[in-house]
């Protein structure tokens, strides 16, 4: 829980420059958690990494929803399987 809160706090301070390309960008939260974990585990011997720069470097594009495309997940329901046949 502490790691999640620390990563959430660090990603909220990162400013992502929206380049003049076709996508908007968002923080890759998985990489942000790993960077924060590396930062918290660093010792006094080696210099700590620049957390905000590493998070800013690893961003993901957000693809807009195309016309006619639905934004819902395609979930198929499966029937339950009975294990009675294993009982002898």
PyMOL Python script that loads the backbone (N, CA, C, O; Angstrom):
from pymol import cmd

cmd.read_pdbstr("""\
ATOM      1  N   UNK A   1       0.821  -1.190   0.000  1.00  0.00           N
ATOM      2  CA  UNK A   1       0.000   0.000   0.000  1.00  0.00           C
ATOM      3  C   UNK A   1       0.867   1.256   0.000  1.00  0.00           C
ATOM      4  O   UNK A   1       0.528   2.249  -0.644  1.00  0.00           O
ATOM      5  N   UNK A   2       1.972   1.212   0.714  1.00  0.00           N
ATOM      6  CA  UNK A   2       2.869   2.368   0.764  1.00  0.00           C
ATOM      7  C   UNK A   2       3.483   2.607  -0.611  1.00  0.00           C
ATOM      8  O   UNK A   2       3.620   3.750  -1.048  1.00  0.00           O
ATOM      9  N   UNK A   3       3.853   1.517  -1.293  1.00  0.00           N
ATOM     10  CA  UNK A   3       4.463   1.644  -2.618  1.00  0.00           C
ATOM     11  C   UNK A   3       3.468   2.260  -3.605  1.00  0.00           C
ATOM     12  O   UNK A   3       3.837   3.120  -4.405  1.00  0.00           O
ATOM     13  N   UNK A   4       2.214   1.822  -3.549  1.00  0.00           N
ATOM     14  CA  UNK A   4       1.187   2.362  -4.440  1.00  0.00           C
ATOM     15  C   UNK A   4       0.982   3.849  -4.182  1.00  0.00           C
ATOM     16  O   UNK A   4       0.897   4.633  -5.127  1.00  0.00           O
ATOM     17  N   UNK A   5       0.902   4.247  -2.911  1.00  0.00           N
ATOM     18  CA  UNK A   5       0.691   5.654  -2.578  1.00  0.00           C
ATOM     19  C   UNK A   5       1.874   6.511  -3.018  1.00  0.00           C
ATOM     20  O   UNK A   5       1.692   7.620  -3.520  1.00  0.00           O
ATOM     21  N   UNK A   6       3.084   5.993  -2.828  1.00  0.00           N
ATOM     22  CA  UNK A   6       4.274   6.733  -3.236  1.00  0.00           C
ATOM     23  C   UNK A   6       4.311   6.888  -4.756  1.00  0.00           C
ATOM     24  O   UNK A   6       4.611   7.969  -5.263  1.00  0.00           O
ATOM     25  N   UNK A   7       4.008   5.812  -5.483  1.00  0.00           N
ATOM     26  CA  UNK A   7       4.004   5.877  -6.946  1.00  0.00           C
ATOM     27  C   UNK A   7       2.898   6.805  -7.447  1.00  0.00           C
ATOM     28  O   UNK A   7       3.093   7.538  -8.417  1.00  0.00           O
ATOM     29  N   UNK A   8       1.752   6.777  -6.798  1.00  0.00           N
ATOM     30  CA  UNK A   8       0.647   7.669  -7.170  1.00  0.00           C
ATOM     31  C   UNK A   8       1.036   9.134  -6.962  1.00  0.00           C
ATOM     32  O   UNK A   8       0.719   9.992  -7.785  1.00  0.00           O
ATOM     33  N   UNK A   9       1.717   9.406  -5.866  1.00  0.00           N
ATOM     34  CA  UNK A   9       2.151  10.768  -5.578  1.00  0.00           C
ATOM     35  C   UNK A   9       3.188  11.233  -6.601  1.00  0.00           C
ATOM     36  O   UNK A   9       3.136  12.374  -7.062  1.00  0.00           O
ATOM     37  N   UNK A  10       4.128  10.355  -6.957  1.00  0.00           N
ATOM     38  CA  UNK A  10       5.169  10.732  -7.910  1.00  0.00           C
ATOM     39  C   UNK A  10       4.591  10.938  -9.308  1.00  0.00           C
ATOM     40  O   UNK A  10       5.014  11.851 -10.016  1.00  0.00           O
ATOM     41  N   UNK A  11       3.642  10.115  -9.713  1.00  0.00           N
ATOM     42  CA  UNK A  11       3.059  10.283 -11.045  1.00  0.00           C
ATOM     43  C   UNK A  11       2.180  11.527 -11.128  1.00  0.00           C
ATOM     44  O   UNK A  11       1.999  12.091 -12.207  1.00  0.00           O
ATOM     45  N   UNK A  12       1.636  11.953  -9.995  1.00  0.00           N
ATOM     46  CA  UNK A  12       0.813  13.167 -10.030  1.00  0.00           C
ATOM     47  C   UNK A  12       1.665  14.418 -10.210  1.00  0.00           C
ATOM     48  O   UNK A  12       1.156  15.444 -10.662  1.00  0.00           O
ATOM     49  N   UNK A  13       2.957  14.354  -9.863  1.00  0.00           N
ATOM     50  CA  UNK A  13       3.844  15.509 -10.008  1.00  0.00           C
ATOM     51  C   UNK A  13       4.551  15.540 -11.359  1.00  0.00           C
ATOM     52  O   UNK A  13       5.175  16.543 -11.706  1.00  0.00           O
ATOM     53  N   UNK A  14       4.461  14.465 -12.117  1.00  0.00           N
ATOM     54  CA  UNK A  14       5.135  14.408 -13.410  1.00  0.00           C
ATOM     55  C   UNK A  14       4.303  15.140 -14.453  1.00  0.00           C
ATOM     56  O   UNK A  14       3.104  14.894 -14.583  1.00  0.00           O
ATOM     57  N   UNK A  15       4.932  16.026 -15.185  1.00  0.00           N
ATOM     58  CA  UNK A  15       4.273  16.767 -16.256  1.00  0.00           C
ATOM     59  C   UNK A  15       4.652  16.104 -17.571  1.00  0.00           C
ATOM     60  O   UNK A  15       5.830  16.041 -17.925  1.00  0.00           O
ATOM     61  N   UNK A  16       3.657  15.612 -18.291  1.00  0.00           N
ATOM     62  CA  UNK A  16       3.894  14.942 -19.571  1.00  0.00           C
ATOM     63  C   UNK A  16       3.650  15.957 -20.674  1.00  0.00           C
ATOM     64  O   UNK A  16       2.567  16.532 -20.781  1.00  0.00           O
ATOM     65  N   UNK A  17       4.670  16.167 -21.489  1.00  0.00           N
ATOM     66  CA  UNK A  17       4.488  17.100 -22.604  1.00  0.00           C
ATOM     67  C   UNK A  17       3.739  16.383 -23.712  1.00  0.00           C
ATOM     68  O   UNK A  17       4.180  15.343 -24.201  1.00  0.00           O
ATOM     69  N   UNK A  18       2.611  16.941 -24.102  1.00  0.00           N
ATOM     70  CA  UNK A  18       1.797  16.366 -25.168  1.00  0.00           C
ATOM     71  C   UNK A  18       2.376  16.843 -26.489  1.00  0.00           C
ATOM     72  O   UNK A  18       2.211  17.998 -26.882  1.00  0.00           O
ATOM     73  N   UNK A  19       3.056  15.927 -27.161  1.00  0.00           N
ATOM     74  CA  UNK A  19       3.707  16.265 -28.422  1.00  0.00           C
ATOM     75  C   UNK A  19       2.651  16.507 -29.502  1.00  0.00           C
ATOM     76  O   UNK A  19       1.497  16.099 -29.366  1.00  0.00           O
ATOM     77  N   UNK A  20       3.063  17.166 -30.557  1.00  0.00           N
ATOM     78  CA  UNK A  20       2.138  17.468 -31.647  1.00  0.00           C
ATOM     79  C   UNK A  20       2.015  16.265 -32.573  1.00  0.00           C
ATOM     80  O   UNK A  20       2.259  16.366 -33.775  1.00  0.00           O
ATOM     81  N   UNK A  21       1.639  15.144 -32.009  1.00  0.00           N
ATOM     82  CA  UNK A  21       1.437  13.931 -32.795  1.00  0.00           C
ATOM     83  C   UNK A  21      -0.018  13.522 -32.685  1.00  0.00           C
ATOM     84  O   UNK A  21      -0.841  14.298 -32.200  1.00  0.00           O
ATOM     85  N   UNK A  22      -0.349  12.328 -33.120  1.00  0.00           N
ATOM     86  CA  UNK A  22      -1.748  11.956 -33.183  1.00  0.00           C
ATOM     87  C   UNK A  22      -2.302  11.438 -31.869  1.00  0.00           C
ATOM     88  O   UNK A  22      -3.517  11.267 -31.769  1.00  0.00           O
ATOM     89  N   UNK A  23      -1.483  11.177 -30.853  1.00  0.00           N
ATOM     90  CA  UNK A  23      -1.974  10.619 -29.594  1.00  0.00           C
ATOM     91  C   UNK A  23      -1.745  11.567 -28.418  1.00  0.00           C
ATOM     92  O   UNK A  23      -0.859  12.422 -28.451  1.00  0.00           O
ATOM     93  N   UNK A  24      -2.554  11.399 -27.393  1.00  0.00           N
ATOM     94  CA  UNK A  24      -2.265  11.977 -26.090  1.00  0.00           C
ATOM     95  C   UNK A  24      -1.540  10.904 -25.300  1.00  0.00           C
ATOM     96  O   UNK A  24      -1.636   9.724 -25.638  1.00  0.00           O
ATOM     97  N   UNK A  25      -0.825  11.280 -24.265  1.00  0.00           N
ATOM     98  CA  UNK A  25      -0.014  10.317 -23.534  1.00  0.00           C
ATOM     99  C   UNK A  25      -0.419  10.259 -22.069  1.00  0.00           C
ATOM    100  O   UNK A  25      -0.913  11.234 -21.503  1.00  0.00           O
ATOM    101  N   UNK A  26      -0.198   9.090 -21.466  1.00  0.00           N
ATOM    102  CA  UNK A  26      -0.456   8.885 -20.052  1.00  0.00           C
ATOM    103  C   UNK A  26       0.743   8.169 -19.440  1.00  0.00           C
ATOM    104  O   UNK A  26       1.556   7.585 -20.157  1.00  0.00           O
ATOM    105  N   UNK A  27       0.849   8.214 -18.133  1.00  0.00           N
ATOM    106  CA  UNK A  27       1.952   7.584 -17.423  1.00  0.00           C
ATOM    107  C   UNK A  27       1.768   6.071 -17.427  1.00  0.00           C
ATOM    108  O   UNK A  27       0.660   5.576 -17.220  1.00  0.00           O
ATOM    109  N   UNK A  28       2.852   5.342 -17.662  1.00  0.00           N
ATOM    110  CA  UNK A  28       2.835   3.891 -17.539  1.00  0.00           C
ATOM    111  C   UNK A  28       3.018   3.581 -16.051  1.00  0.00           C
ATOM    112  O   UNK A  28       4.133   3.638 -15.533  1.00  0.00           O
ATOM    113  N   UNK A  29       1.913   3.252 -15.367  1.00  0.00           N
ATOM    114  CA  UNK A  29       1.940   3.114 -13.913  1.00  0.00           C
ATOM    115  C   UNK A  29       2.758   1.912 -13.469  1.00  0.00           C
ATOM    116  O   UNK A  29       3.341   1.941 -12.386  1.00  0.00           O
ATOM    117  N   UNK A  30       2.818   0.861 -14.268  1.00  0.00           N
ATOM    118  CA  UNK A  30       3.622  -0.312 -13.923  1.00  0.00           C
ATOM    119  C   UNK A  30       5.098   0.058 -13.848  1.00  0.00           C
ATOM    120  O   UNK A  30       5.790  -0.321 -12.903  1.00  0.00           O
ATOM    121  N   UNK A  31       5.572   0.788 -14.831  1.00  0.00           N
ATOM    122  CA  UNK A  31       6.973   1.223 -14.828  1.00  0.00           C
ATOM    123  C   UNK A  31       7.202   2.201 -13.686  1.00  0.00           C
ATOM    124  O   UNK A  31       8.268   2.188 -13.071  1.00  0.00           O
ATOM    125  N   UNK A  32       6.224   3.044 -13.392  1.00  0.00           N
ATOM    126  CA  UNK A  32       6.363   4.011 -12.305  1.00  0.00           C
ATOM    127  C   UNK A  32       6.532   3.310 -10.960  1.00  0.00           C
ATOM    128  O   UNK A  32       7.325   3.754 -10.129  1.00  0.00           O
ATOM    129  N   UNK A  33       5.799   2.222 -10.738  1.00  0.00           N
ATOM    130  CA  UNK A  33       5.938   1.476  -9.485  1.00  0.00           C
ATOM    131  C   UNK A  33       7.324   0.850  -9.396  1.00  0.00           C
ATOM    132  O   UNK A  33       7.935   0.863  -8.327  1.00  0.00           O
ATOM    133  N   UNK A  34       7.829   0.303 -10.496  1.00  0.00           N
ATOM    134  CA  UNK A  34       9.161  -0.298 -10.486  1.00  0.00           C
ATOM    135  C   UNK A  34      10.247   0.758 -10.246  1.00  0.00           C
ATOM    136  O   UNK A  34      11.211   0.499  -9.525  1.00  0.00           O
ATOM    137  N   UNK A  35      10.099   1.926 -10.836  1.00  0.00           N
ATOM    138  CA  UNK A  35      11.068   3.006 -10.632  1.00  0.00           C
ATOM    139  C   UNK A  35      11.040   3.467  -9.177  1.00  0.00           C
ATOM    140  O   UNK A  35      12.093   3.690  -8.580  1.00  0.00           O
ATOM    141  N   UNK A  36       9.853   3.611  -8.605  1.00  0.00           N
ATOM    142  CA  UNK A  36       9.741   4.028  -7.203  1.00  0.00           C
ATOM    143  C   UNK A  36      10.312   2.975  -6.272  1.00  0.00           C
ATOM    144  O   UNK A  36      10.945   3.309  -5.271  1.00  0.00           O
ATOM    145  N   UNK A  37      10.096   1.706  -6.591  1.00  0.00           N
ATOM    146  CA  UNK A  37      10.669   0.631  -5.776  1.00  0.00           C
ATOM    147  C   UNK A  37      12.186   0.655  -5.827  1.00  0.00           C
ATOM    148  O   UNK A  37      12.848   0.465  -4.807  1.00  0.00           O
ATOM    149  N   UNK A  38      12.742   0.887  -7.014  1.00  0.00           N
ATOM    150  CA  UNK A  38      14.196   0.992  -7.154  1.00  0.00           C
ATOM    151  C   UNK A  38      14.730   2.195  -6.368  1.00  0.00           C
ATOM    152  O   UNK A  38      15.790   2.123  -5.747  1.00  0.00           O
ATOM    153  N   UNK A  39      13.984   3.290  -6.404  1.00  0.00           N
ATOM    154  CA  UNK A  39      14.385   4.481  -5.664  1.00  0.00           C
ATOM    155  C   UNK A  39      14.401   4.225  -4.153  1.00  0.00           C
ATOM    156  O   UNK A  39      15.342   4.615  -3.462  1.00  0.00           O
ATOM    157  N   UNK A  40      13.364   3.574  -3.652  1.00  0.00           N
ATOM    158  CA  UNK A  40      13.285   3.323  -2.215  1.00  0.00           C
ATOM    159  C   UNK A  40      14.294   2.281  -1.748  1.00  0.00           C
ATOM    160  O   UNK A  40      14.694   2.293  -0.584  1.00  0.00           O
ATOM    161  N   UNK A  41      14.707   1.391  -2.623  1.00  0.00           N
ATOM    162  CA  UNK A  41      15.691   0.377  -2.255  1.00  0.00           C
ATOM    163  C   UNK A  41      17.127   0.825  -2.459  1.00  0.00           C
ATOM    164  O   UNK A  41      18.045   0.104  -2.067  1.00  0.00           O
ATOM    165  N   UNK A  42      17.357   1.986  -3.058  1.00  0.00           N
ATOM    166  CA  UNK A  42      18.727   2.439  -3.318  1.00  0.00           C
ATOM    167  C   UNK A  42      19.432   2.767  -2.007  1.00  0.00           C
ATOM    168  O   UNK A  42      18.836   3.292  -1.066  1.00  0.00           O
ATOM    169  N   UNK A  43      20.693   2.446  -1.980  1.00  0.00           N
ATOM    170  CA  UNK A  43      21.524   2.666  -0.789  1.00  0.00           C
ATOM    171  C   UNK A  43      22.248   3.997  -0.903  1.00  0.00           C
ATOM    172  O   UNK A  43      22.109   4.712  -1.895  1.00  0.00           O
ATOM    173  N   UNK A  44      23.019   4.320   0.121  1.00  0.00           N
ATOM    174  CA  UNK A  44      23.785   5.564   0.114  1.00  0.00           C
ATOM    175  C   UNK A  44      25.000   5.484  -0.801  1.00  0.00           C
ATOM    176  O   UNK A  44      25.555   6.518  -1.173  1.00  0.00           O
ATOM    177  N   UNK A  45      25.426   4.276  -1.170  1.00  0.00           N
ATOM    178  CA  UNK A  45      26.626   4.110  -1.992  1.00  0.00           C
ATOM    179  C   UNK A  45      26.430   4.649  -3.411  1.00  0.00           C
ATOM    180  O   UNK A  45      27.288   5.365  -3.927  1.00  0.00           O
ATOM    181  N   UNK A  46      25.296   4.304  -4.045  1.00  0.00           N
ATOM    182  CA  UNK A  46      25.046   4.757  -5.401  1.00  0.00           C
ATOM    183  C   UNK A  46      24.031   5.894  -5.398  1.00  0.00           C
ATOM    184  O   UNK A  46      23.149   5.937  -4.540  1.00  0.00           O
ATOM    185  N   UNK A  47      24.150   6.813  -6.352  1.00  0.00           N
ATOM    186  CA  UNK A  47      23.209   7.942  -6.371  1.00  0.00           C
ATOM    187  C   UNK A  47      21.795   7.471  -6.706  1.00  0.00           C
ATOM    188  O   UNK A  47      21.627   6.565  -7.523  1.00  0.00           O
ATOM    189  N   UNK A  48      20.788   8.067  -6.094  1.00  0.00           N
ATOM    190  CA  UNK A  48      19.407   7.654  -6.383  1.00  0.00           C
ATOM    191  C   UNK A  48      19.006   8.077  -7.798  1.00  0.00           C
ATOM    192  O   UNK A  48      19.484   9.097  -8.295  1.00  0.00           O
ATOM    193  N   UNK A  49      18.148   7.316  -8.439  1.00  0.00           N
ATOM    194  CA  UNK A  49      17.719   7.672  -9.797  1.00  0.00           C
ATOM    195  C   UNK A  49      16.780   8.877  -9.778  1.00  0.00           C
ATOM    196  O   UNK A  49      16.110   9.145  -8.781  1.00  0.00           O
ATOM    197  N   UNK A  50      16.747   9.587 -10.886  1.00  0.00           N
ATOM    198  CA  UNK A  50      15.816  10.698 -11.047  1.00  0.00           C
ATOM    199  C   UNK A  50      14.451  10.116 -11.385  1.00  0.00           C
ATOM    200  O   UNK A  50      14.171   9.788 -12.537  1.00  0.00           O
ATOM    201  N   UNK A  51      13.617   9.994 -10.377  1.00  0.00           N
ATOM    202  CA  UNK A  51      12.345   9.285 -10.501  1.00  0.00           C
ATOM    203  C   UNK A  51      11.426   9.969 -11.503  1.00  0.00           C
ATOM    204  O   UNK A  51      10.853   9.301 -12.363  1.00  0.00           O
ATOM    205  N   UNK A  52      11.277  11.266 -11.410  1.00  0.00           N
ATOM    206  CA  UNK A  52      10.360  11.976 -12.301  1.00  0.00           C
ATOM    207  C   UNK A  52      10.800  11.889 -13.760  1.00  0.00           C
ATOM    208  O   UNK A  52       9.963  11.773 -14.655  1.00  0.00           O
ATOM    209  N   UNK A  53      12.115  11.945 -14.004  1.00  0.00           N
ATOM    210  CA  UNK A  53      12.605  11.851 -15.384  1.00  0.00           C
ATOM    211  C   UNK A  53      12.365  10.457 -15.959  1.00  0.00           C
ATOM    212  O   UNK A  53      12.015  10.321 -17.131  1.00  0.00           O
ATOM    213  N   UNK A  54      12.553   9.418 -15.137  1.00  0.00           N
ATOM    214  CA  UNK A  54      12.322   8.059 -15.615  1.00  0.00           C
ATOM    215  C   UNK A  54      10.840   7.798 -15.874  1.00  0.00           C
ATOM    216  O   UNK A  54      10.490   7.110 -16.833  1.00  0.00           O
ATOM    217  N   UNK A  55       9.975   8.338 -15.031  1.00  0.00           N
ATOM    218  CA  UNK A  55       8.536   8.183 -15.251  1.00  0.00           C
ATOM    219  C   UNK A  55       8.112   8.959 -16.492  1.00  0.00           C
ATOM    220  O   UNK A  55       7.301   8.474 -17.281  1.00  0.00           O
ATOM    221  N   UNK A  56       8.655  10.157 -16.668  1.00  0.00           N
ATOM    222  CA  UNK A  56       8.326  10.981 -17.839  1.00  0.00           C
ATOM    223  C   UNK A  56       8.790  10.311 -19.134  1.00  0.00           C
ATOM    224  O   UNK A  56       8.173  10.486 -20.185  1.00  0.00           O
ATOM    225  N   UNK A  57       9.879   9.543 -19.053  1.00  0.00           N
ATOM    226  CA  UNK A  57      10.427   8.874 -20.233  1.00  0.00           C
ATOM    227  C   UNK A  57       9.557   7.700 -20.678  1.00  0.00           C
ATOM    228  O   UNK A  57       9.497   7.393 -21.868  1.00  0.00           O
ATOM    229  N   UNK A  58       8.882   7.039 -19.731  1.00  0.00           N
ATOM    230  CA  UNK A  58       8.070   5.856 -20.028  1.00  0.00           C
ATOM    231  C   UNK A  58       6.594   6.213 -19.981  1.00  0.00           C
ATOM    232  O   UNK A  58       5.936   6.060 -18.952  1.00  0.00           O
ATOM    233  N   UNK A  59       6.088   6.687 -21.100  1.00  0.00           N
ATOM    234  CA  UNK A  59       4.676   7.040 -21.210  1.00  0.00           C
ATOM    235  C   UNK A  59       4.024   6.166 -22.264  1.00  0.00           C
ATOM    236  O   UNK A  59       4.700   5.612 -23.131  1.00  0.00           O
ATOM    237  N   UNK A  60       2.707   6.046 -22.186  1.00  0.00           N
ATOM    238  CA  UNK A  60       1.939   5.239 -23.131  1.00  0.00           C
ATOM    239  C   UNK A  60       0.987   6.132 -23.920  1.00  0.00           C
ATOM    240  O   UNK A  60       0.421   7.073 -23.362  1.00  0.00           O
ATOM    241  N   UNK A  61       0.804   5.851 -25.211  1.00  0.00           N
ATOM    242  CA  UNK A  61      -0.168   6.623 -25.986  1.00  0.00           C
ATOM    243  C   UNK A  61      -1.592   6.198 -25.652  1.00  0.00           C
ATOM    244  O   UNK A  61      -1.857   5.029 -25.373  1.00  0.00           O
ATOM    245  N   UNK A  62      -2.491   7.155 -25.686  1.00  0.00           N
ATOM    246  CA  UNK A  62      -3.916   6.879 -25.501  1.00  0.00           C
ATOM    247  C   UNK A  62      -4.545   6.972 -26.885  1.00  0.00           C
ATOM    248  O   UNK A  62      -4.595   8.046 -27.484  1.00  0.00           O
ATOM    249  N   UNK A  63      -5.020   5.847 -27.382  1.00  0.00           N
ATOM    250  CA  UNK A  63      -5.630   5.832 -28.705  1.00  0.00           C
ATOM    251  C   UNK A  63      -7.082   6.256 -28.582  1.00  0.00           C
ATOM    252  O   UNK A  63      -7.816   5.698 -27.767  1.00  0.00           O
ATOM    253  N   UNK A  64      -7.512   7.224 -29.367  1.00  0.00           N
ATOM    254  CA  UNK A  64      -8.917   7.650 -29.286  1.00  0.00           C
ATOM    255  C   UNK A  64      -9.841   6.579 -29.847  1.00  0.00           C
ATOM    256  O   UNK A  64      -9.424   5.726 -30.630  1.00  0.00           O
ATOM    257  N   UNK A  65     -11.097   6.636 -29.435  1.00  0.00           N
ATOM    258  CA  UNK A  65     -12.095   5.698 -29.924  1.00  0.00           C
ATOM    259  C   UNK A  65     -12.489   6.115 -31.338  1.00  0.00           C
ATOM    260  O   UNK A  65     -12.863   7.262 -31.583  1.00  0.00           O
ATOM    261  N   UNK A  66     -12.398   5.178 -32.246  1.00  0.00           N
ATOM    262  CA  UNK A  66     -12.732   5.472 -33.646  1.00  0.00           C
ATOM    263  C   UNK A  66     -14.241   5.510 -33.848  1.00  0.00           C
ATOM    264  O   UNK A  66     -14.986   4.921 -33.066  1.00  0.00           O
ATOM    265  N   UNK A  67     -14.699   6.200 -34.893  1.00  0.00           N
ATOM    266  CA  UNK A  67     -16.146   6.228 -35.167  1.00  0.00           C
ATOM    267  C   UNK A  67     -16.684   4.826 -35.421  1.00  0.00           C
ATOM    268  O   UNK A  67     -16.098   4.062 -36.188  1.00  0.00           O
ATOM    269  N   UNK A  68     -17.786   4.493 -34.785  1.00  0.00           N
ATOM    270  CA  UNK A  68     -18.390   3.186 -34.935  1.00  0.00           C
ATOM    271  C   UNK A  68     -17.819   2.127 -33.999  1.00  0.00           C
ATOM    272  O   UNK A  68     -18.319   1.002 -33.963  1.00  0.00           O
ATOM    273  N   UNK A  69     -16.788   2.468 -33.248  1.00  0.00           N
ATOM    274  CA  UNK A  69     -16.171   1.513 -32.329  1.00  0.00           C
ATOM    275  C   UNK A  69     -16.779   1.676 -30.948  1.00  0.00           C
ATOM    276  O   UNK A  69     -16.973   2.796 -30.475  1.00  0.00           O
ATOM    277  N   UNK A  70     -17.076   0.567 -30.307  1.00  0.00           N
ATOM    278  CA  UNK A  70     -17.608   0.622 -28.956  1.00  0.00           C
ATOM    279  C   UNK A  70     -16.462   0.533 -27.957  1.00  0.00           C
ATOM    280  O   UNK A  70     -15.437  -0.093 -28.226  1.00  0.00           O
ATOM    281  N   UNK A  71     -16.641   1.150 -26.834  1.00  0.00           N
ATOM    282  CA  UNK A  71     -15.608   1.145 -25.810  1.00  0.00           C
ATOM    283  C   UNK A  71     -15.964   0.142 -24.707  1.00  0.00           C
ATOM    284  O   UNK A  71     -15.777   0.434 -23.525  1.00  0.00           O
ATOM    285  N   UNK A  72     -16.461  -1.002 -25.072  1.00  0.00           N
ATOM    286  CA  UNK A  72     -16.808  -2.011 -24.085  1.00  0.00           C
ATOM    287  C   UNK A  72     -15.943  -3.243 -24.294  1.00  0.00           C
ATOM    288  O   UNK A  72     -15.498  -3.531 -25.405  1.00  0.00           O
ATOM    289  N   UNK A  73     -15.719  -3.955 -23.215  1.00  0.00           N
ATOM    290  CA  UNK A  73     -14.959  -5.196 -23.306  1.00  0.00           C
ATOM    291  C   UNK A  73     -15.869  -6.305 -23.803  1.00  0.00           C
ATOM    292  O   UNK A  73     -17.056  -6.344 -23.478  1.00  0.00           O
ATOM    293  N   UNK A  74     -15.307  -7.198 -24.589  1.00  0.00           N
ATOM    294  CA  UNK A  74     -16.080  -8.325 -25.104  1.00  0.00           C
ATOM    295  C   UNK A  74     -15.878  -9.504 -24.151  1.00  0.00           C
ATOM    296  O   UNK A  74     -14.907 -10.252 -24.260  1.00  0.00           O
ATOM    297  N   UNK A  75     -16.804  -9.649 -23.230  1.00  0.00           N
ATOM    298  CA  UNK A  75     -16.710 -10.708 -22.238  1.00  0.00           C
ATOM    299  C   UNK A  75     -17.722 -11.786 -22.576  1.00  0.00           C
ATOM    300  O   UNK A  75     -18.906 -11.508 -22.763  1.00  0.00           O
ATOM    301  N   UNK A  76     -17.245 -13.015 -22.653  1.00  0.00           N
ATOM    302  CA  UNK A  76     -18.134 -14.142 -22.913  1.00  0.00           C
ATOM    303  C   UNK A  76     -18.290 -14.935 -21.621  1.00  0.00           C
ATOM    304  O   UNK A  76     -17.313 -15.254 -20.944  1.00  0.00           O
ATOM    305  N   UNK A  77     -19.505 -15.234 -21.306  1.00  0.00           N
ATOM    306  CA  UNK A  77     -19.771 -15.991 -20.096  1.00  0.00           C
ATOM    307  C   UNK A  77     -19.609 -17.481 -20.384  1.00  0.00           C
ATOM    308  O   UNK A  77     -20.077 -17.980 -21.408  1.00  0.00           O
ATOM    309  N   UNK A  78     -18.951 -18.175 -19.485  1.00  0.00           N
ATOM    310  CA  UNK A  78     -18.744 -19.605 -19.637  1.00  0.00           C
ATOM    311  C   UNK A  78     -19.581 -20.332 -18.598  1.00  0.00           C
ATOM    312  O   UNK A  78     -19.759 -19.864 -17.474  1.00  0.00           O
ATOM    313  N   UNK A  79     -20.083 -21.476 -18.998  1.00  0.00           N
ATOM    314  CA  UNK A  79     -20.863 -22.263 -18.053  1.00  0.00           C
ATOM    315  C   UNK A  79     -19.920 -22.969 -17.081  1.00  0.00           C
ATOM    316  O   UNK A  79     -18.756 -23.223 -17.392  1.00  0.00           O
ATOM    317  N   UNK A  80     -20.440 -23.272 -15.922  1.00  0.00           N
ATOM    318  CA  UNK A  80     -19.615 -23.934 -14.919  1.00  0.00           C
ATOM    319  C   UNK A  80     -19.402 -25.391 -15.296  1.00  0.00           C
ATOM    320  O   UNK A  80     -20.232 -26.002 -15.969  1.00  0.00           O
ATOM    321  N   UNK A  81     -18.274 -25.935 -14.850  1.00  0.00           N
ATOM    322  CA  UNK A  81     -17.930 -27.314 -15.153  1.00  0.00           C
ATOM    323  C   UNK A  81     -18.074 -28.124 -13.875  1.00  0.00           C
ATOM    324  O   UNK A  81     -17.548 -27.741 -12.830  1.00  0.00           O
ATOM    325  N   UNK A  82     -18.771 -29.219 -13.954  1.00  0.00           N
ATOM    326  CA  UNK A  82     -18.975 -30.069 -12.787  1.00  0.00           C
ATOM    327  C   UNK A  82     -17.852 -31.100 -12.699  1.00  0.00           C
ATOM    328  O   UNK A  82     -17.454 -31.689 -13.705  1.00  0.00           O
ATOM    329  N   UNK A  83     -17.354 -31.305 -11.502  1.00  0.00           N
ATOM    330  CA  UNK A  83     -16.283 -32.267 -11.290  1.00  0.00           C
ATOM    331  C   UNK A  83     -16.810 -33.558 -10.653  1.00  0.00           C
ATOM    332  O   UNK A  83     -16.045 -34.286 -10.021  1.00  0.00           O
ATOM    333  N   UNK A  84     -18.080 -33.845 -10.807  1.00  0.00           N
ATOM    334  CA  UNK A  84     -18.676 -35.049 -10.231  1.00  0.00           C
ATOM    335  C   UNK A  84     -18.117 -36.295 -10.896  1.00  0.00           C
ATOM    336  O   UNK A  84     -18.044 -37.350 -10.266  1.00  0.00           O
ATOM    337  N   UNK A  85     -17.720 -36.188 -12.169  1.00  0.00           N
ATOM    338  CA  UNK A  85     -17.245 -37.360 -12.886  1.00  0.00           C
ATOM    339  C   UNK A  85     -15.933 -37.893 -12.309  1.00  0.00           C
ATOM    340  O   UNK A  85     -15.559 -39.030 -12.596  1.00  0.00           O
ATOM    341  N   UNK A  86     -15.224 -37.094 -11.501  1.00  0.00           N
ATOM    342  CA  UNK A  86     -13.975 -37.554 -10.918  1.00  0.00           C
ATOM    343  C   UNK A  86     -14.191 -38.387  -9.647  1.00  0.00           C
ATOM    344  O   UNK A  86     -13.300 -39.123  -9.223  1.00  0.00           O
ATOM    345  N   UNK A  87     -15.345 -38.268  -9.060  1.00  0.00           N
ATOM    346  CA  UNK A  87     -15.635 -39.016  -7.849  1.00  0.00           C
ATOM    347  C   UNK A  87     -16.054 -40.427  -8.246  1.00  0.00           C
ATOM    348  O   UNK A  87     -16.984 -40.615  -9.030  1.00  0.00           O
ATOM    349  N   UNK A  88     -15.365 -41.401  -7.702  1.00  0.00           N
ATOM    350  CA  UNK A  88     -15.693 -42.787  -8.067  1.00  0.00           C
ATOM    351  C   UNK A  88     -16.341 -43.507  -6.915  1.00  0.00           C
ATOM    352  O   UNK A  88     -16.686 -44.682  -7.037  1.00  0.00           O
TER     353      UNK A  88
END
""", "prot")
cmd.dss("prot")
cmd.show_as("cartoon", "prot")
cmd.util.cbc("prot")
cmd.orient("prot")
